Amino acid sequence: MSLFDKQSLIALKSIVSKEISRYFRIWIQTLLPPAITMSLYFVIFGQLIGSRVGMIEGISYMEYITPGIIMMSVITNSYSNVVSSFFSAKFQRSIEEMLVSPVPTLYILMGYVLGGVSRGILTGVIVTLVASQFVEIDIFNWGVLIFVVILTSMLFATAGLVNAVFARKFDDISIVPTFILTPLTYLGGVFYSIKMLPEFWQTVSLANPILYMVNAFRYGFSGISDINIIHALLLIGVFIISLLTLAYYLLAKGIGIRS
């Protein structure tokens, strides 16, 4: 198959449709929990703690943390969708059949990534609707907002696939979210501005890639960012290209899949 023939496009559509129907079929486990969890964040951090914190960068604490909380849901759901789905296919040996089929490797990669992107964006929309019940949402820049959420969900969907390729058992797919993703997210400026930190820790925080995504997304919401927006977008782009290249190489070579 070539990349642009009808059969290849049908294959891509089938993979994406399978991924979407998969998380819709178990929506109680995939789409409902983020809404409940983020509601608790808004109640505890936004209303109870936020009333004591006051204003940050000229806006209320609730308004300040809203973009970060939405981004948390986008990151975790786009990542978890692909890592669980791809590892399940690998565990059941069905991914091997897909790799030896005439379907281009690029379309297999795109199918899984787009499935993760769709769940990440849908979850982001759900959490945004929940947030609108707690705070008035005024979008500063729709273009930046949409661009950042698509890039971020694409980045972490690809990262989920890379994790699934190297995972040998189900426990392995929880190591990265637990010991890497969660700490980086909480230390990524979701609940605070890095300007509140001592100068040394401000510098250390700049090594956290999630900081750039959260701040770029916050800029789209309120026009506020601790990071230069151009630098943030460029860094996200570099990470996406690097991870997509790595993921394609792993799939094309069958690394971690073919025994």
C-alpha positions in Angstrom: 0.0 0.0 0.0 1.1 3.6 -0.7 0.5 6.3 1.8 -2.3 8.0 -0.1 -4.3 5.1 -1.7 -7.8 4.4 -0.6 -7.0 1.2 1.3 -4.4 2.9 3.4 -6.8 5.7 4.3 -9.5 3.1 5.2 -7.0 1.3 7.4 -6.1 4.6 9.2 -9.8 5.4 9.7 -10.4 1.9 11.1 -7.6 2.2 13.7 -8.8 5.6 14.8 -12.5 4.5 14.9 -11.4 1.4 17.0 -9.6 3.6 19.4 -12.5 6.1 19.8 -15.1 3.3 20.2 -12.9 1.6 22.8 -12.9 4.5 25.2 -16.5 5.4 24.5 -17.5 1.8 25.3 -16.1 2.1 28.8 -16.9 5.9 29.2 -17.6 5.3 32.9 -13.9 4.4 33.3 -12.4 6.8 30.8 -14.5 10.0 30.6 -16.4 10.3 33.8 -13.5 10.0 36.3 -11.6 13.1 35.0 -14.8 15.2 35.4 -15.2 14.0 39.0 -11.5 14.4 39.9 -11.1 17.8 38.4 -14.3 18.9 40.2 -12.6 18.1 43.5 -9.6 20.1 42.5 -11.8 23.1 41.8 -13.6 22.7 45.1 -10.5 22.1 47.3 -7.8 24.2 45.6 -10.0 26.7 43.9 -12.7 27.6 46.4 -11.3 26.6 49.7 -7.6 27.4 49.3 -8.0 29.9 46.6 -10.0 32.3 48.8 -7.0 32.4 51.1 -4.4 32.8 48.3 -6.1 35.7 46.7 -4.9 37.1 43.4 -2.0 35.9 41.2 -0.8 37.9 38.2 -3.9 40.1 38.5 -6.5 37.3 38.3 -8.2 35.2 41.0 -6.5 32.0 42.1 -9.4 30.0 40.6 -8.9 31.6 37.2 -5.1 31.0 37.4 -5.3 27.3 38.1 -8.1 26.5 35.6 -5.9 26.1 32.5 -3.4 24.0 34.4 -6.1 21.6 35.7 -7.6 21.3 32.2 -4.1 20.6 30.8 -3.6 17.9 33.5 -6.6 16.0 32.2 -5.5 16.4 28.6 -2.0 15.0 29.4 -3.0 12.1 31.5 -5.9 10.9 29.3 -4.1 11.2 25.9 -1.2 9.3 27.5 -3.1 6.6 29.3 -5.4 5.9 26.3 -2.5 5.0 24.0 -0.3 3.2 26.5 -3.1 0.9 27.6 -4.5 0.3 24.2 -1.2 -0.4 22.4 0.1 -2.6 25.2 -3.1 -4.6 25.2 -2.7 -5.2 21.4 0.9 -6.1 22.0 0.0 -8.5 24.8 -2.7 -10.2 22.7 -0.3 -10.4 19.8 -2.7 -8.5 17.5 -0.3 -5.7 16.9 2.0 -8.2 15.1 -0.7 -9.0 12.6 -1.1 -5.3 12.0 2.6 -4.7 11.5 3.0 -7.6 8.9 -0.1 -6.4 7.0 0.2 -4.0 4.0 -0.8 -1.1 6.3 2.0 1.6 6.3 3.8 1.8 9.6 3.2 5.6 9.6 -0.6 5.0 9.5 -0.5 2.5 12.4 1.4 5.2 14.4 -1.0 7.9 13.4 -4.0 5.8 14.1 -3.0 5.2 17.8 -1.8 8.8 18.3 -5.0 10.3 16.8 -7.1 8.0 19.1 -5.2 9.4 22.1 -5.5 12.9 20.8 -9.3 12.6 20.5 -9.6 11.3 24.1 -7.3 14.0 25.4 -9.2 16.8 23.6 -12.6 15.4 24.6 -11.6 15.1 28.2 -10.3 18.7 28.0 -13.7 19.9 26.8 -15.5 18.0 29.5 -13.2 19.5 32.2 -13.6 22.9 30.7 -17.4 22.6 31.0 -17.0 21.5 34.6 -14.7 24.5 35.2 -17.3 26.9 33.8 -19.5 26.0 36.7 -16.9 27.3 39.1 -15.3 30.2 37.3 -16.1 32.5 34.4 -14.1 31.5 31.4 -12.9 34.2 29.0 -10.6 33.0 26.2 -7.7 35.4 25.4 -6.4 33.7 22.3 -8.3 30.8 20.7 -5.6 30.1 18.2 -2.9 29.5 20.8 -5.3 27.6 23.0 -6.4 25.1 20.3 -2.9 24.8 18.9 -1.3 24.0 22.3 -4.0 21.5 23.4 -3.6 19.6 20.1 0.2 19.6 20.2 0.2 18.5 23.9 -2.2 15.7 23.5 -0.2 14.5 20.4 3.0 14.6 22.4 1.7 12.5 25.3 -0.2 10.1 23.1 3.1 9.4 21.3 4.9 9.1 24.6 2.3 6.6 25.7 3.0 4.5 22.6 6.7 4.5 23.3 6.1 3.4 26.9 3.9 0.6 25.7 6.5 -0.6 23.2 9.1 -1.0 26.0 6.7 -2.4 28.6 7.0 -6.1 29.3 4.1 -6.5 31.7 1.0 -4.5 32.7 2.8 -3.1 35.8 5.4 -1.4 33.5 2.8 0.9 31.9 2.1 2.5 35.3 5.8 3.3 36.1 6.2 6.3 33.9 2.8 8.0 34.9 3.5 7.3 38.6 7.2 8.2 38.9 7.7 10.7 36.1 4.5 12.1 34.6 2.6 12.9 37.9 5.6 14.6 39.6 6.4 16.7 36.5 2.7 17.7 36.2 2.4 18.9 39.8 5.7 20.7 39.6 4.8 22.2 36.2 3.2 25.4 37.5 -0.4 24.1 37.6 -1.1 25.5 41.0 1.5 28.2 41.3 3.6 30.7 39.4 7.3 29.9 39.3 7.9 33.6 40.1 6.8 32.7 43.6 9.8 30.4 43.9 13.4 31.3 45.0 15.6 32.1 42.0 17.4 28.8 42.2 14.2 26.8 42.0 12.9 29.0 39.2 15.9 27.9 37.2 15.4 24.3 38.1 11.8 24.5 37.0 12.8 25.5 33.5 14.0 21.9 33.0 10.4 20.7 33.4 8.9 20.4 29.9 5.3 20.4 31.3 5.9 23.9 32.6 6.1 25.2 29.0 2.9 23.4 28.0 0.9 24.6 31.0 2.1 28.2 30.6 1.4 28.2 26.8 -2.1 26.9 27.5 -2.6 29.5 30.3 -1.5 32.2 27.8 -4.3 31.1 25.5 -6.8 31.4 28.3 -5.8 34.6 30.1 -2.7 36.1 28.3 -0.6 35.3 31.3 2.6 33.1 31.1 5.8 32.7 33.1 7.5 31.5 29.9 8.1 33.2 26.5 5.2 31.8 24.4 7.4 31.4 21.3 10.0 29.4 23.2 7.3 27.2 24.7 5.7 26.4 21.3 9.1 25.6 19.8 10.0 23.3 22.6 6.8 21.4 22.3 7.3 21.1 18.6 10.9 19.7 19.2 9.5 17.1 21.6 6.8 16.0 19.3 9.1 15.6 16.3 11.6 13.7 18.5 9.0 11.3 20.0 7.2 10.7 16.7 10.6 9.8 15.0 11.4 7.5 17.9 8.0 5.8 17.9 8.1 5.3 14.1 11.6 3.8 14.3 10.5 1.4 17.1 7.4 0.3 15.1 9.3 -0.1 11.8 12.0 -2.2 13.5 9.6 -4.1 15.6 11.6 -3.3 18.7 9.9 -4.6 21.8 7.2 -6.3 19.7 8.8 -9.0 17.6 10.4 -11.7 19.7 
